[in-house]
């Protein structure tokens, strides 16, 4: 239930953040580009489109292949355990992970994890 509340909060926040970022892009463009290069000013919607175009061309954020193997966020032992599971075990594992994230994280990703995930 908490997950759905976060999603409801995230959507308006993402829209506001995108609008704010578009507005800042428009202001910076309109102050800098006409003065430096003699380019015409742009509107808010053109700035929003420019951001989307830049995202499509250049990407955004951390790409999986950049330092993926050495990333502290990748638990290679856990990945190997998941590969070795049967489809039923995987289904149960991810069901537990989805519904109880905090407990799952401590149980499966702790540094001193000595327990194995066995079905009884």
N, C-alpha and C positions, 0 to 999 in steps of 0.2 A: 504494500500500500504506500509506503514511503517513496518508493521508486516513482510512482505515478504523480505524487505531489511534486517531486523534483522536476519531472518532465513538464508539468504545467507551469512551474516557475521558470524553467529554462527557455521555453519558446518565446515568451514576451521579452525576456532579457536578451536573447539572441537578436530579436528584431530591433530592439532599442540600440544594442551595440552596433549592429550593422548600419543603422540609420546615422548614429553618431560618427562612425568611421567614414561613412559616405560624405557627411557634412564637413568633416575635417579635411578629407581629400579634396572636396570642392573648394574650400577656402584656400588651402595651400596651393592648389593648381591656379586658382584665379589671382593669387598674390604673386606667385613666382613665375609661372610660365609666360604670361603676357609680357612681363618686364624683361625676362631673360631672352626668350626666343621669339617674341612677337606673336604668339599663338593666341587665339581668341579664348575668352572665358567659357566655362562649362556650367551646366545646370546641375542640380542635385541628382537627377536621374541619370545624367551622363556620367557623373562621378560614381554612382552605384554600379552602372554598367562597366565602367573602367575597372572597378575592384573585382567584379565577377570575371571579366576578361583576363585580368592579371592572375587571378586564382587558377583559371583554366590553363593558362600558358605556363606559368612558373610553379604552380603548386603552392601549398601552404603548410607550414609546420614541419614536423620531423618525419622524414621518409624512412620506411622500414629498412631499407638497405644500408642506411648510413649508421654504421656502428651497431648494427642489430645484434651481432654475435657477442659483442662486449658490453651490451647495454645492461645496466643494473636492474632493469625492469623485466628482464627475461629470465625465467627460472628454467634452466635447461633440464634439470632433473624432473621437474613437473611435466615438461613437454614430453619427455621420454615415457613417463608413467601413462600419460594420456594416449600416446601412440600404442602402448601395449594393451590397452583396455579393449574389452569386447564392446560392441555397439550398445548393449544394455547397460554396461557399467558406465560408459560415456554419458548416456542419457541421464542416469541417476546422478552422476558426478556434476554435470552442468545444471541439473535441476537444483541440487543443493547449493551450488555456487550462486545461482541467480537469486534464490529466495533468502539466503543468509550470507551476504557478502562478507561482513566483518568476521564472523566465525570461520567461514571458509578460508579467508585469507590467512588468518593466524594458524589454522590447522594445516594447510597445505603449502604455505609459502614461508613459514617461519624458518629461521636459520638453524635452529636446533631441532628440526623435525626428525624424530626417530620412529614415528608411527607409520604404518603402511595402511593404505586404504583397502581393506579386505571386506568382502561381503560375508555375512553370516547366514 
